[in-house]
């Protein structure tokens, strides 16, 4: 069986707080919540993956509600390598088109075609 401390850590995540992760999470629509994983490398990887994907999820959600400016703001929170992917650039192009910024939209779609020439969906 587990000790009370091990059970608490499993249910509520690590006992220590990470101010850097908390500050990063403040810009996300997805509030931080207890992680239902045992503390360790897997949990750290899961948190890193969530912090990577949260801006993309936010951007897609904003775009689905026709909030182009918020979509662009969410995409700007991405790391440069993730921001320069076909998927993110297509979201950016759609957001600019939604805001009637057609030149910016065309630039984003042209860049998406250069970085991912085999992409069929935008």
FENLIN-V389768 format. One record per helix or strand of 2 or more residues. SS is the DSSP state (alpha for helix, beta for strand). FROM is the first residue (numbers start at 1). TO is the last residue. If there is no record, write none. Layout:
BEGIN
ss=SS from=FROM to=TO
ss=SS from=FROM to=TO
END
This chain:
BEGIN
ss=alpha from=4 to=12
ss=alpha from=19 to=26
ss=alpha from=41 to=64
ss=alpha from=68 to=76
ss=alpha from=80 to=83
ss=alpha from=86 to=98
ss=alpha from=102 to=115
END
